Amino acid sequence: MHALIEILRPANCLMAAVASMVGMISASGLLGLDPRTALLVTAVVFLVTGGGNVVNDYFDRDIDAVNRPSRPVPSGRISPVLALRWSFLLFLLGSALALMINPLCLALAAANSLLLVAYAGYLKATPLAGNLTVAYLTGSTFLFGGLATGSYSEITAVLSILAGLATLGREIVKDVEDVDGDRAGGARTLPILFGPALSSRAAAAAVLCGVALSYLAPLGRPYLVAVTAANILFLASVRKALQGEPSASQRFLKLGMALALVAFTIGSL
C-alpha cells in the first residue's frame, strides 16, 4: 500500500492541486469560492496528476532502472501491470469527479488524461514536444481551476503561461541531468541530439522569459515582492544550468516554483 501512495508522488500532486485552487481564486476571488467545487477541483487535479505520474513510471521503468532504481516499479515493489491498472483507475476517478463540476472541466480532465498517457508512451521521447507537453499540462492546472468557476480571467491565463515557461525550463534541465539513462533507454531528448550546453541555454531562455513576464501580471505590490523572491531563485537556477550543474539548477527551480505559487496565491487574494 505504501508503494501505491509513493508512486503517486503526493507532494507533486498536492502542488498541482494548490495551483488549481489559485486558478479558481484568480477567476472568482477568495470570497466567491464555492467549497464543494473547490473540493472537487482539488480532488480531480490530485488524481489526474497522480495517474500521470504512475503511467509515466510504467513506461519509464527501464530508464528508471538506471537513473532512479529505488522507485516502486524498478525496485520490484510494484509490478508494471499493477502500475498500469492503478494509473487508469486514477484517471477514471478524476474524470468522474470532473463531470460533477461542469462539462468543460470533464473535457479538460479527460483530454489531459489522454495526453499524459501519450506523453509517457510516445511524446516524452520526442525532442521538445515532450517538454512542451509537460509545460502545457502544468499551466492547464490553473486553467482548470478557472474553468470550474464558469468565468474567464485574463489573470488566470497569465498565470498559466508563466507556470508553463518555468516548467519548460525545468523539464529541459531534467533531461540534461538524465542524459545517460535516457541515452541507454533510446530516448531522443534535446541534450542527446544537441548536447547539454545548448539545451541548458534553451532552458535558461525559457526561465528568463517567465521571469520577465511575471512583472506584467497586475496582481499588486505584495505579489511583486513575493514573485521577486521567487525570481531570485529562478535566476540562481539559470546560473547553475549554464555552469553545467543540472542537479543544483533543478533544486533552485523547484524552490522557485513553490515560492512563485505562493506569490500567485498572494496576488489572487
Helices and strands as residue ranges (DSSP letters): H 2-6, H 10-28, G 30-32, H 35-59, H 61-67, H 80-99, H 103-121, G 123-125, H 129-148, H 154-177, H 179-184, H 190-194, H 196-214, H 221-242, H 246-268
